Amino acid sequence: MNLMKLVYYFFGGFIGFMCGGLIGLIFYGLKKSGSEFDRFLVQNFGFFGKYVLELINALPIIGLALGLVLVKVLFGPQFDDQDPPSTEGE
């Protein structure tokens, strides 16, 4: 069961990373298209705008972390209910 647990965590992290990366690419395309989205955030919100821009840059890492947390929340009870392997042969 330990290998299956790792597969679940890997899949959750991978999906989270890919979703965060895709959303980051959308914002990157918005920036490259000539939109003044980043300047608008900094001018109107100051430090908070810069903070939001850095969060947008970190979306793949945030997505990875949230994917791992989601797997733990969804499948944690099933992982914890498993009996440990018996050591009868030793």
HELIX and SHEET records of a PDB file:
HELIX    1   1 ASN A    2  LYS A   32  1                                  31    
HELIX    2   2 PHE A   37  PHE A   45  1                                   9    
HELIX    3   3 PHE A   47  ASN A   57  1                                  11    
HELIX    4   4 LEU A   59  ASP A   81  1                                  23    
END                                                                             
